[in-house]
Amino acid sequence: MTNNNNRCPWGTSEPLYETYHDKEWGRPVSCDIRLFEKICLEGFQSGLSWITILRKREGFRAAFAGFDFEKVAKFDANDVERLVVDAGIVRHRGKINATINNANRALEMVEEFGSLATYFWGFEPKPETRPSELSWEVLKTMATTQESVALSKDLKKRGWKFVGPTTCYAFMQAMGLVNDHIETCYCRAEVEAERDAFKRP
């Protein structure tokens, strides 16, 4: 069992966080469904803690057809009314409508780029823009980056909702576009090796 002293501090508070930190966060993802799910869940997280979303993730998956954006794009007013009373998710009408809207925007993006992965990985930061030493103190100050600001601006221009720069940076951290495990975290080297072996779309 890994000693909590060897994890990023945010990943030590409870078992669900530990598993998410160890197995998912920062590991590169090219699956369009997972990318869409994450950008939507980060939008739902806005104003809340991530642990709230993590606890409800299976409820979100059930409510939003596994985040298959082809299916979500077909949701109508009846689906919205169904979702605003679904205790398995965060019942925020604006964010529910945004997810349906974003599913339609995702379809447009696939038409243009071939995949969501091709689009999102186009915003991967260049190594020279990253901190040379990533400590917890440094990480805590990095709510946005120039790349997350650019991603947010471009998504908004394309009609996406609930995709501010902080949301976009959290998405980039989680999906492996950056490796923000701190230097002393045991996952950092593992994640960096995965990123090195990862075939960019």
N, C-alpha and C positions, 0 to 999 in steps of 0.2 A: 504493500500500500504506500502511495506517495505521501511524503511529509508535506503538510500544508505550507511549511516554510519554503518549499521549493516551487510553489505555485505563484501565479500573479495574485496579489491580495484580494482582488474582487472575486476570485474563483474559489474562495475558501469558506464562505459563510454558511453553506448548507450543501447536502449531497447532490441536489439537482444542479446547482451551480458548478460543483466540482466535476460532474460528469460532462456537462456542457462545455466547460473550460477545457477539459482533458481530451475529449473526443471530437469536438466540432469546431470550436471557435478558432478562427485563423487558418483552418485547413482549406486549401483552394478548392473551389466549387465551379463546375462548368455546366451543371444540370439546370436547364431553364426553369423547371418547376421549382427547384429549391431556391434559385435566385429570386424568382417572383414571390415565393412565400416569404423570404427574408425581408425584401424591401417593403412588403405589405405589413408584416409584423412589426418592423421597426417604426412604421407609420402609426400603428396602433399603440406602440410603446410611448409615443410622444406624450410627455406629461406624467408618465407612470414609471415604475421600476421594471427592468427587464424580467425580474423573477416573476412578476405578475403575469407577463405574457408567456413565459416559459411554462408556468403551471397550467395555463389554458391552451397550450399549443395544440394538443390533440383535439380539443374542442373547436379551435379555429379550423383545423384540417377537416374535421367532419362538416363544419358549417359552410366552408368554402370549397367543397368538392376536391379536397386534396391540393388546393391551389393550382389546379389545372386551369390556366387562364383562358383556354378556349371555352371551357364550361362556365367559368365565372363571368365571362363577357356576355353570356346570354341571360344572366340574372335580371329579373324585372322588379317592378314595384312590390309584387307579392313576396319576393325573396327578401327584399329590404325589410318589410314588415315582420317577416319570420325571424330575421336576424336580430332586429332590435329588441326582441323579447327572449333571445337565446342566452341563457345564463352561462353557457359554456364559453362565451367569448366576452370581449369588452363591447358593451352595447352602446356604441357611439355612432349615431346615424351618419354624421359627416364622414367618419372613417370607413364605415361600411360602404357608403356611396363612392368614396374615393377608391376603394379596392375594386369595385365593379368598373369604374372609370379606368383605373390603371390596367385592368385586364384587357380592355379594348385598346389602350395605348400599347400594351405589350404585343398584341397581335400586329399592330402597325409596325412595331419595331422589328419583329421577326420577318415581316415582309421586306423591310428595308435592308436589314443586316444579316439575315439568315438565321440568327439566334439572338436571344437576350445575352448569352454569354459573350458573343463577339462584341456586342455593344458595351457591356459593362467592363469587360477586361481591357477595353480601349482606354479606360481611365486609370489603369494601374500606374501608381507613381513610379517615377524613375528612381533608382537607388540613391542618387546624389541628393534627392530632396528629402530623404529620410534622416532622422537623428542618428548620429554615429554611435551613441550609447543610449539605450532605452531603459531608463529606470522608472520606478513607480511614480516618482515625483514629476518626471517629464511627461509620462503618459497621462497623468491626471490633468495636465494643462492642454492636452491636444483634443479639443472637442470638434475641431474642423481642420481641414488642410486645404491647400489651394486646389487639389484635385477633387475633394469632396464638394467644394464650392462650385467648381466647374461642372461636376456631374449634376448637382442640384439645379443649377441654372439651365442646363441643357434639358433635363427631364421636365422641368416646369415649362420650358419653351415648347416641348412636345405634348403638353397637356396633362402630365402626371400631377397628382395631388399628394399632400403630406410627405413631401420629399425634400425637406430643408437640408442645409449643409451638415448639420449635426446628425440627422437621420442617415444621410448618405455616408458619412464617415463611419458610423456604427455598422452599417451594412458592409462597407469595404473591409473593416476589421474582421467581421465575422466570416465573410466569404473568402478570405485569404488573399485579397488584393494587396494587403499589407500584412506583415508579421509583427503584431503589437504585443506579443508575449515579451515580458521584460527579460533583461539579460540573465537574471538569476532563476528564471522559471524553467523547469525541466522540459516543458513542451517547446521551448523556443527552437532548439536544434532540430527536433522532430519536424516541426512545421516548416522550418527553412529547407530541410531536405525534401519535403513534399513539394514545396514551391519550386525548388530547383528541378525536380523531376516532372513537374506539371507541364502538360502541353497546352500552351495558350491557344484559345480558339481563334 
